[in-house]
């Protein structure tokens, strides 16, 4: 197949017109050659599968580096997804964590909690937000046994290097649970098309290398239970954070995805730019549970800590006065951008849920509402305080 045509971009920026299905097809309609990945055991539907012999390969520092280089190449330039069969050879470790997660879900249901969701109707699935620290506090021995697993560290270091940070959200898709719409993931994948278009093209290229997505199967997941659907090689499509919002790309995904079944204790890791989505659970009685791992780069942080809420409170009357004096919106927005927190994450998704959108309201959005609606200082203070309480960690 011929090479994809150069996207028609405004220099430095993607546009909706750049999203041409023929270019996308030229990238994804390819095969994954097992010979290119000597440490892998097999290819299933273009997905690389690594097995037990991997433990021997990583037994030396040199071997570990070789494997990690191969994994990084597979995630960036290959299919974009790798599966580790038997990542947890002792499935009792998985079962103990599952028991703790089930207890958490039961407690949520007893309390009448209906969780919001990024890509599904609230309440359709059982969700545990912030499952990482909840498990550590509830059952530290189970946590240590679970996260002592070297496959998690192997994959995380391969993509992100040292100093990475883990988060975890447990997702249970119940019988009858419907498939998700194909999407990309954090960061730009959690934005609307309009929001994604506001970021220059080089940020679209940067976003995938800031995060690694993973999932550990907490039960056997044959195809009828709806394991995650993937479109191998789709992470290589540069305007993909815009394209996944387009109906022709959604339709193409629906006709060409692969859906590798997993067994309890298997783990999958994938580039967050890979087009994917949870499948429909057509089973009669399997509550399909996965522990979704999101591993973040150490470099996604500012150098200094800043009291942005104090800045917002101090600047609010100045912004109102400038607005009343006829200052244009761009000038006022520039002040808000320089002072308020403009990103919704990290947050406590139990209390600050993505209802009505892919992300909760940011501090900057709240402050801008306060300016537009001429809030009193007391109203702004109450809004900032309530938002900070929702976002604060701690269980």
C-alpha positions, 0 to 999 in steps of 0.5 A, a space after each residue: 500500500 502506498 504511503 499516506 499523503 501529507 496531511 493538509 495542515 495549517 502550519 503548526 496546527 491540525 484542522 478537521 479537514 486534515 482528517 482523511 480516512 484514506 490516510 488513516 487506512 494507509 497506516 492501519 491496514 498493515 500487518 504486525 510481523 512477529 520477526 520484528 519482535 524477537 522477544 514476543 511469542 505470537 501475534 493475535 490479530 496484529 496484537 503482540 503477545 509476550 509469554 513466560 519466556 520474557 522472565 528469562 529475557 529480563 534476567 540481566 540488566 542488558 536483557 531488560 534494556 533490550 526488552 524495554 527497547 522492543 516494547 517502546 518500539 512496539 508501542 510507538 511504531 508497531 501495533 501500539 499494544 502489547 499483551 503479557 499473557 500470565 503477567 500475574 502467574 499467581 492469580 490468587 494475588 489478583 483474586 485478593 485484590 478483586 475481593 477488596 474491589 468487590 467490597 468497595 463496589 458493594 459499599 458504594 451501592 449500599 450508599 447509593 453512589 452512582 459513578 460518573 464515567 468518561 465514555 459511558 452513561 453514569 451508572 451503566 458500569 461499576 466504577 472505583 475511582 482512585 482505586 490505587 490508594 483505596 486498595 493500599 489503605 484497605 489491604 496494604 498486603 494485597 497492594 504490595 503483592 499486586 503492585 510488586 509485579 514486575 511486568 507493570 514496572 517493566 512496561 512503565 519504565 519502557 515507555 516513561 523511564 523512571 519516576 513514573 506515577 501510577 493511578 488506577 480505576 477499576 471498571 466492571 462492565 456488567 452483562 448487557 453493558 454496551 460498548 464504548 465509542 472508539 476514542 483515544 485516552 489521556 491527555 488530549 483524548 479526554 477533550 472535545 474536538 474543539 478543545 483538541 484543536 486549540 492545541 498545536 500539532 507538536 502537543 498532539 505528538 507529545 501527548 502520547 509519550 506522557 502516559 501509558 495505559 494498561 489493564 489487568 484482567 481480574 476475570 477470564 474475558 472471552 470475546 462474548 464478555 466484551 474485552 477492549 476493542 483495539 485498532 492496531 497501528 492507529 496511534 501513528 495517525 498524527 491528527 487522531 485526537 481530532 479524527 476519533 470524533 469524526 463519524 467516518 472514523 468511528 464507523 471504520 473502527 467498528 468494522 476493523 477493530 480486534 478484540 483479543 480475549 484475556 485470561 485472569 492475570 493477563 495484562 495489556 499495555 497500550 499507547 494512549 493514542 491507540 483507537 480503542 473502546 470497551 466492548 459490549 458484554 453479551 454474557 449472561 452472568 460475567 461481571 467483567 472486571 479490569 483494573 485500568 492502569 494509567 501511568 504518568 510521566 514524572 515530567 508532567 509537572 511544574 517546577 514550583 507549587 503555587 497558591 492559585 486559589 489565593 491568586 484568583 481571590 485577589 485578582 477577581 475584583 481587578 478583573 471585574 473592574 477591568 471588564 466594567 471599564 471595557 477591557 476585551 475578553 482576550 485580555 481578561 482571559 489572559 489574566 485568568 490563564 496566567 493565574 488559575 489552574 487551567 486543567 481538570 486533573 489530577 482530581 478526586 473523581 469520586 467527588 469531582 466527577 466528569 458528568 456532562 463532559 469528559 472532564 470536571 470544570 477547571 478552576 479557570 473555567 469557574 473563575 471565568 464564570 465568576 467574571 462573566 456573571 459578576 459574582 461577589 467575592 463571597 460567591 467566588 470564595 464559596 465556589 473555589 472552596 467547594 471545588 478545592 474540597 471536591 478535588 482534594 485527595 484523601 478517603 
